[in-house]
Amino acid sequence: MARRIDVTGAGGVRLAAWEFGDPPKTDRPDRPGAAGELPGVLLLHGLMGRASHWAPTARWLAARHRAVALDQRGHGRSEKPPGGAYTREAYVDDAEAALEQLGLGPAVLIGHAMGALTAWQLAAKRPDLVRGLIICDMRASALGAASQHTWTEWFRAWPVPFATLADVRKWFGEDDPWVERPNPARGEFYAEVMAESPDGWRPVFEPEQMLRSRETWVYDAHWEELAQVRCPTLVVRGLDGELGRAEAQEMVRVLPRGQYAEVADAGHLVHYDQPEAWRAAIEPFLDGLRDA
């Protein structure tokens, strides 16, 4: 089970954080580094994701860390204000607020896709709050207008509402035009972000808000912020993911303290496609941080 902790994000947006494992053993849970407290880890999902996608990783981490996953604004059980800010600044400020209010810092940030970008932007902004960083399958280069148009058309192609969760799993795991070959893990990933409504199963997020969130990063490159990250950083890619090997290795070169890992037989959803291989890829890095 995960314990929900409410966090107040930028602009007063209510965020749901989920702690895996026992609460910290301290009389001052709001104080970073309190006696007996395990080193903190904050996990940040990607666009359309939710904290529960990190559950297997977080439970594994909880043996030696205080592992907390955040439902970012517009996602999961966090607030989804119709007229709210879905900017890079808002997402980064939310993660900063979570670290401070939960007393996690200086923490290891583990981010997937959009969550990875948020993590490295926060590491550049607040190096005092971040002692290590894991970037999972996120590009630093600009993706451009064509990419945003493709995503807009993809959302329009979703056959919502889905009659059953089995239909969700089949469409995203087999029938979606973006799927090159059957991918049950992808079907499960999207089943996790659906909720039952009177007419069937619909996403727990608003696609329009996802597009607004995405447009704040796809037109720009993020190499400069990457170069400002001073903590040890591991860049992880799936061999069939969206981050190519050449770009990943260039990211490692740009990072002052960068390291590289890749996971075979994994696509963009590295931690979901190959959970055991994902853990094996990040464990030596985490061990190195503990021993430092």
MARVOBA-509828 format. One record per residue: residue in three letters; x, y, z of N, C-alpha, C in turn. Coordinates in steps of 0.02 Angstrom, whole numbers, plus 50000, padded with zeros to 5 digits. Example, Ala and Ser with C-alpha at 12.3 -4.5 7.8 and 13.67 -1.06 7.14 Angstrom:
BEGIN
ALA506604971650390506154977550390506604983550390 SER506424988850354506844994750357506455000250394 
end
This chain:
BEGIN
MET500424994050000500005000050000500435006350000 ALA500175011649972500515018049972500115022950015 ARG500465027050052500135031950095500105038650059 ARG499495041450053499425047850020499615053550066 ILE499985058350038500165064350074499985070250029 ASP499595074850054499395080650014499935085950014 VAL500065088649956500575093749946500235099749912 THR500445105749930500195111749898500705114049847 GLY500525113949783500985115849731500935123249714 ALA501245125149660501255132149638500545134649626 GLY500405140749648499745143649638499205140349680 GLY499415136449731498925133249775498615126949747 VAL498885124249692498615118049663498735112249711 ARG498225108349724498265102649769498565096549732 LEU499095093849761499445088249730499425082249777 ALA499385076349748499395070049786500085066849779 ALA500425066049836501055062349838500925055649872 TRP501295050549852501185043749877501835040949903 GLU501835039449968502435036750000502385029250003 PHE502915025949982502955018649983503425016550038 GLY503185012050082503585010150140503345013750202 ASP503685012650256503495015550320503635023050322 PRO503225026950359503365034150367504045035150400 PRO504355040950390505015042250420504975042150496 LYS505475039150528505485038650601505825044950630 THR505435050150638505695056450664505125060350694 ASP505275064450743504775068750774504635074850731 ARG505055076050681504975081850638504995079650566 PRO504435076850540504435074250471504535079650419 ASP504465086050441504565091450393505285093750389 ARG505725090650429506415093050432506865088450391 PRO507185090950338507635086750299508205084150341 GLY508395077850328508985075050361508875073450434 ALA508255072950457508145071550527508425064650545 ALA508595063850609508915057750631508485051750615 GLY508805046450589508445040350575508065040350509 GLU508055045950474507685046250411508105043350355 LEU507785039250313508125036450255508225041850203 PRO508735041050160508835045950106508225046250061 GLY508035052250041507425053250003507505052149928 VAL506965049649897506915048949825506235051649804 LEU506225055949754505595058349726505555055849654 LEU505005052349639504905049549572504375053549535 LEU504545055449473504115059749432503945056149367 HIS503295054849358503055051349298503085055849237 GLY502965052849179502955056649117502265059249101 LEU502205062549043501565065149020501045059649016 MET500455060849043499895056249047499975050849101 GLY500555050549133500675045449183500375047149250 ARG500535043049299500325044349368500815040949415 ALA500765042749478501245040249527501245032649530 SER500665029549522500615022249529501035018549477 HIS501205021849421501645018649373502335017049403 TRP502515020749456503155019649488503125014549545 ALA502535011649558502455007449617502985001949624 PRO503114997849572503624992649581504314995449597 THR504505000849562505155003949576505165006849646 ALA504625010249666504615013449732504625008249788 ARG504275002749781504284997549832504984994449839 TRP505314993649782505994991049784506464996049818 LEU506375002449802506795007649833506675008249908 ALA506055006849930505865008249999506265004250050 ALA506614999050028507024995250075507594999450102 ARG507835004250062508415008250083508325015750074 HIS507735017750053507605024850040506895026650064 ARG506795033050073506115035550082505865037350012 ALA505465033049983505265033749913504565036649908 VAL504515042349873503875045749864503785047149790 ALA503195045449764503015046949694502475052349694 LEU502535056949647502075062649645501615062149585 ASP500965062949597500495064249542500575071549523 GLN500845072949465500945079949446500285083249426 ARG500275089749426499655093449411499355090949346 GLY498695090249346498355087849287498355080349279 HIS498685076849325498775069649319498535066049382 GLY498375059649374498215055449431497665058449474 ARG497805058749539497315061449586497475068549607 SER497945071649574498085078749588497585083149552 GLU497555089349574497065094149547497205095449473 LYS496665096649437496705097849365496335104349349 PRO496585109949372496225116349362496145117949288 PRO495525119049265495415120349193495805126249167 GLY495855131449207496215137349185496895138049217 GLY497155132649244497785132749280498385133149234 ALA498955134249265499585134549228499855127549217 TYR500015126049155500335119649139501005121049104 THR501375125549135502015127849108502585123749138 ARG503165124349108503765121349137503885123949208 GLU503805130449216503925133549282503465130549334 ALA502825129549316502345126849364502525119749385 TYR502705115549337502895108649353503515108449397 VAL504005112649380504625112749420504485115349490 ASP504085120649496503925123349561503535118249603 ASP503105114349572502735109149607503215103949637 ALA503695101749598504175096749622504605099749679 GLU504785105949671505165109449724504755109649788 ALA504115111349782503675111649841503605104849874 ALA503565099649833503505092849861504125090949901 LEU504715092349874505325090849910505345094449977 GLU505165100849976505215104750037504675102850088 GLN504065101950065503525100450112503575093350140 LEU503865088750102503945081950125504595080850163 GLY505025085850163505675085150197506125079950165 LEU506095079350099506485074250064507195076450046 GLY507295082850038507925085250012508505084950062 PRO509115084450038509285083449967509135076349945 ALA508765075749891508495069349870508785067249803 VAL508675060949787508785058449719508135059449681 LEU508175062449623507595063249580507635058049524 ILE507085054349515507045049449461506445051449417 GLY506575053149355506045055549312506015051749246 HIS505405050649223505295047549157505015052749110 ALA505315053449051505065057948998504955064949026 MET504345067649023504225074349048504465075149120 GLY504355069949160504585070149230505335070849235 ALA505705067949188506435068549188506635075749172 LEU506295078949125506435085849110506305090249171 THR505745089149204505595092849266506155091749316 ALA506385085549322506905083949371507555087649357 TRP507775087649293508415090949281508345098549283 GLN507765101149266507675108349273507675110449347 LEU507385106249390507405107649462508115106849489 ALA508475101849466509165100949489509595106849471 ALA509475109849412509845115749392509645121849433 LYS509005122249451508755127949488508935127649562 ARG508875121749592508975120849665509465115149678 PRO510095116249666510575110849678510605108649751 ASP510395112949796510395111149867509875105849884 LEU509375105049841508845100249854508955093549820 VAL509445093049775509525087049733510245084449739 ARG510315078249762510985075349769511145070249714 GLY510635068349676510735063749621510135063949576 LEU510235061849513509715062549462509745056549415 ILE509155053649400509105048449349508615050749297 ILE508845051349235508455053549178508275047349137 CYS507625045949131507395040149094507055042149028 ASP507395040848973507125041448906506805048248892 MET507185053548902506955060348885507485063848844 ARG507285066748789507745070248745507865077448768 ALA508465079948754508625086948768508525091348708 SER508455088448649508375092248588507645094348579 ALA507545099448538506865101648522506525096548476 LEU505875095448486505505090648446505135093948389 GLY504935100248397504655104048342503905103748335 ALA503645108048290502925108748280502605102448251 ALA502965098848208502685092748179502525087648233 SER502945087248283502835082548338502195084348376 GLN502095090748389501495092848425500865091348384 HIS500905092448319500335091048275500175083548275 THR500695079348273500595072148275500235069948338 TRP500435072948394500115071248458499385073448458 THR499245079148430498555081648427498115076748388 GLU498375074448332497995069748291497925062948325 TRP498435061048362498415054648398497865054648451 PHE497825060048490497285060448539496595059948506 ARG496525063048449495875062748413495705055748390 ALA496215051548382496105044748357495885039948412 TRP495935041948474495745037348528495005035648524 PRO494815029448525494105027548521493755027848589 VAL493755033748619493435034548685492685036048677 PRO492275033648724492475029548782492595022248763 PHE493045019048802493155011948793492625008148833 ALA492375002748805491834998948838492094995448901 THR492714992748898492994989048954493734990548959 LEU494034988749016494754989449023495124984748975 ALA494814979148960495124974648911495184978048843 ASP494684982148826494714985948763495274991048766 VAL495374994148823495934998848832496594995348819 ARG496684989648853497314986048846497444983848775 LYS496914981648741497004979248672497164984948625 TRP496814990648633496934996148585497634998948593 PHE497835000448656498495003448665499054998348659 GLY498904991948670499424986848665499484983648597 GLU498954984448554498964981148489498714985348431 ASP498144988748440497794991948384497994999148370 ASP498275002448419498505009348411498985009748352 PRO498885014248304499345014848248500075016148268 TRP500175018748328500855020048352501205013648374 VAL500845008048380501145001848404501414997848345 GLU502074996648345502384993048290502284985448297 ARG502264983048358502134975948371501774975548438 PRO501414970048451501034969548514501474971048575 ASN501204975148620501574977248679501104977348739 PRO501034971548773500564971148830500724976248885 ALA501364977748896501554982548948501264989448933 ARG501264991248869500974997748850500224997748863 GLY499894992248848499174991748863499034992548937 GLU499444989448979499354990049051499484997149075 PHE499985000349045500155007249063499555011849054 TYR499215011148997498655015648984498025013449022 ALA497955007049037497395004949079497435008149148 GLU498045009449170498155012549236497915019749239 VAL497845023049181497645030149181496925030949157 MET496535025649161495835026049142495385025549204 ALA494815028649201494315028249255493635027049225 GLU493225023349261492565021649235492085027549242 SER491725029049190491215034349188490555031149166 PRO490005034849169489365031849151489335028849081 ASP489735031449034489705028848966490295024348948 GLY490725022748996491295018548982491925021049017 TRP492505019148991493145020749022493475026548984 ARG493665031649022493985037648994494625039249033 PRO495085043049003495695044749039495555049249099 VAL495965048549150495885052649211496145059749200 PHE496455061049143496705067649126496315070549068 GLU496395076949057496085080248999496605080648943 PRO496485077648886496975077948831497185085148814 GLU496725089848818496895096848803497425099448851 GLN497385097448914497885099548963498555096248950 MET498535090048926499155086648909499505090248851 LEU499125092248802499425095948745499695102648767 ARG499335106048812499585112448839500235111348877 SER500275105948916500885104448952501465103048904 ARG501315099248852501835097148806502105102948764 GLU501665107548746501885112948702502375117648736 THR502445117148802502915121448838503625118848836 TRP503725112848807504425110648801504615108248731 VAL504135106448687504335103348624504665108048575 TYR504555114548582504835119248533505535121548552 ASP505765119748611506415122148635506875116248650 ALA507525117448644508025112748667508195114248740 HIS508455109348775508575110148847509285108248867 TRP509745109348821510445107648834510755112348887 GLU510575118648884510875123448930510705121649003 GLU510075119949015509885118049083510215111449104 LEU510305106949056510635100649070511355101949093 ALA511685106549061512385108049078512455111249147 GLN511895113849173511915117049239511805112149297 VAL511665105849280511555100749332512235098549359 ARG512355099649423513015098249452513055091649489 CYS512485088649504512495082349542512635076449496 PRO512835070649523512905064649481512245063049447 THR512285061449382511685060349342511765054249298 LEU511265049949298511255044049256510735044949201 VAL510935044349139510475044649081510335037449059 VAL509695035549062509495028649045509035028948984 ARG509165024448936508735023948878508545016748865 GLY507955015748836507775009248809508035008748738 LEU508265002948719508555002348652508055004048598 ASP507415003048611506895004748562506485010748585 GLY506775014948628506415020748654506455026748608 GLU506265032548635506265038648596506925042448599 LEU507335040848649507985044048656508505039748620 GLY508795042348566509295038648529509955038248566 ARG510355033348547510995032348582511465038348574 ALA511505041048514511965046648503511765052648545 GLU511115054148548510905059848588511005058448662 ALA510855052348683510965050648754511685051448774 GLN512135049248731512845049848748513085057048746 GLU512775061148702512935068248702512675071548766 MET512105069448791511845071948854512335070348911 VAL512595064248911513085062348961513705066648957 ARG513915068248895514505072448887514385079548912 VAL513785082148900513615088948921513555089448997 LEU513295084249028513215084149100513905084249135 PRO514005088549183514655088649217514845082049251 ARG514335078249274514465071949309513995066549283 GLY513985065849217513515061349185513755054249178 GLN513285049549180513415042449168512865039849121 TYR512995034049092512545031449040512365024149054 ALA511735022549040511505015549044510955014548993 GLU510895008448968510355006848922510055000048940 VAL509424999348923509054993248940508824989948876 ALA509034983648866508864979948805508124977948807 ASP507844977148748507144974848740506654979448775 ALA506814985848780506364990648812506234996348763 GLY505614998948765505435004748727505455010948770 HIS505015015548754504995021848791504815020848865 LEU504375016048879504165014748947504655009848980 VAL505275012048987505815007549008505655003949072 HIS505445007649124505335004649190504715000249190 TYR504285000949141503684996849135503804990849090 ASP504204991749037504334986248990504774980849021 GLN505304983049055505804978349082505984980349153 PRO505534979149201505654981549269506284978849302 GLU506434972449292507024969649323507664972549293 ALA507674973049226508264975949193508334983349210 TRP507774986849217507794993849238508114994549307 ARG507904990349354508194990749421508934989049420 ALA509124984149379509824982349374510234988049345 ALA509934992049301510294997549269510415003349317 ILE509945004549363510015010349407510315008649475 GLU510335002249493510575000549560511305002449572 PRO511765001249526512455003249539512525010849549 PHE512145014749513512165021949520511925023949589 LEU511355021149612511095022649678511575020449732 ASP511895014649723512385012349772512965017249777 GLY513165019849719513715024649719513545031049757 LEU512925033149752512705039149788512715037849864 ARG512505031849884512495030249955513195029849984 ASP513665027549944514345026649968514765033049964 ALA514495038049928514885044249918514965048149984 
end
